[in-house]
Amino acid sequence: MNVKERFIKHGIICFAVFFCLSLIAIFSPKIHLGFMGNIAFLISGTIFTTIGVFIGDTFRRFVIPDAYFVADAVDAFKKKIFWLYGPQCIGWFIGVIATNGFMQNTLGFSGLLA
């Protein structure tokens, strides 16, 4: 799979996740963003998390170990799962923090992660 296909795949996954989060924000009694705020949340969340996940995946592909040195089966399972999904999840979390900062500091909406 080439770089463009991986970026599009990550973008579709992040869009689906932020579409669900936008629906939750629409029907939440604690979050009041309005129409444009929800659209901005969906677009900025998709963009920032896609970039974060893509960078995490690129980092994972670059530094993944060739062999795991483990003590038992549980340790092997933990390491295998981390190297399959860990860097992408860390990148997604950084993208969510960037989205929250963008929504609060640039657009003036508050209370997204609070």
Wavefront OBJ file of the C-alpha trace (Angstrom):
o trace
v 0.000 0.000 0.000
v 1.528 3.323 -1.003
v 1.577 6.562 0.967
v -1.461 8.129 -0.712
v -3.637 5.064 -0.106
v -2.577 4.895 3.564
v -3.340 8.605 4.049
v -6.795 8.203 2.475
v -7.492 5.117 4.616
v -6.536 6.979 7.798
v -8.612 9.970 6.664
v -11.725 7.857 6.163
v -11.341 6.215 9.574
v -10.788 9.576 11.309
v -13.774 11.086 9.480
v -16.006 8.228 10.639
v -14.855 8.612 14.251
v -15.332 12.384 14.231
v -18.697 12.040 12.513
v -19.829 9.916 15.473
v -18.292 12.401 17.930
v -20.070 15.251 16.137
v -23.382 13.424 16.474
v -22.708 12.983 20.173
v -21.895 16.702 20.454
v -25.100 17.632 18.623
v -27.304 15.677 21.011
v -25.328 16.470 24.180
v -27.009 18.916 26.565
v -23.606 20.132 27.805
v -22.000 21.073 24.448
v -23.471 24.013 22.520
v -21.498 24.630 19.344
v -24.166 25.566 16.839
v -24.241 24.494 13.214
v -20.942 26.036 12.128
v -19.219 24.877 15.317
v -20.221 21.279 14.675
v -19.067 21.510 11.060
v -15.763 23.074 12.173
v -15.391 20.326 14.794
v -15.934 17.631 12.172
v -13.548 19.147 9.623
v -10.764 20.214 11.982
v -10.983 16.975 13.951
v -10.719 14.931 10.783
v -7.756 16.933 9.486
v -5.734 17.057 12.708
v -6.294 13.435 13.684
v -5.596 12.183 10.161
v -2.258 13.974 10.197
v -1.492 12.625 13.684
v -2.404 9.050 12.811
v -0.436 9.225 9.560
v 2.661 10.511 11.362
v 2.232 7.803 14.035
v 1.921 5.118 11.367
v 4.974 6.421 9.521
v 6.926 6.424 12.800
v 5.739 2.862 13.533
v 6.832 1.620 10.123
v 10.248 3.232 10.591
v 11.082 2.004 14.117
v 9.174 -1.280 14.485
v 11.497 -3.907 15.980
v 12.394 -7.011 14.017
v 12.267 -9.229 17.104
v 10.512 -8.997 20.451
v 12.352 -10.136 23.583
v 9.664 -11.250 26.009
v 9.293 -13.054 29.299
v 5.991 -14.816 28.648
v 2.987 -14.941 26.328
v 1.226 -11.997 27.956
v 4.277 -9.795 27.477
v 4.484 -10.866 23.828
v 0.801 -10.074 23.348
v 1.214 -6.598 24.894
v 4.204 -5.756 22.725
v 2.564 -7.039 19.571
v -0.614 -5.038 20.198
v 1.369 -1.901 21.032
v 3.388 -2.058 17.834
v 0.237 -2.704 15.791
v -1.807 0.228 17.151
v 0.155 2.215 19.748
v 1.858 4.917 17.669
v -1.306 5.570 15.653
v -3.338 5.951 18.859
v -0.763 8.342 20.276
v -0.914 10.361 17.039
v -4.717 10.357 17.174
v -4.656 11.613 20.764
v -2.271 14.430 19.802
v -4.631 15.273 16.922
v -7.566 15.469 19.341
v -5.589 17.820 21.574
v -4.733 19.952 18.512
v -8.407 19.992 17.500
v -9.448 21.072 20.968
v -6.822 23.826 20.976
v -7.884 25.003 17.523
v -11.556 25.065 18.485
v -10.884 26.933 21.745
v -8.086 29.324 20.810
v -8.804 30.083 17.156
v -12.561 29.694 16.828
v -13.548 30.550 20.395
v -15.611 27.459 21.240
v -15.083 25.991 24.693
v -15.959 22.869 26.608
v -15.164 20.191 24.047
v -12.889 18.013 26.163
v -13.932 19.339 29.547
l 1 2 3 4 5 6 7 8 9 10 11 12 13 14 15 16 17 18 19 20 21 22 23 24 25 26 27 28 29 30 31 32 33 34 35 36 37 38 39 40 41 42 43 44 45 46 47 48 49 50 51 52 53 54 55 56 57 58 59 60 61 62 63 64 65 66 67 68 69 70 71 72 73 74 75 76 77 78 79 80 81 82 83 84 85 86 87 88 89 90 91 92 93 94 95 96 97 98 99 100 101 102 103 104 105 106 107 108 109 110 111 112 113 114
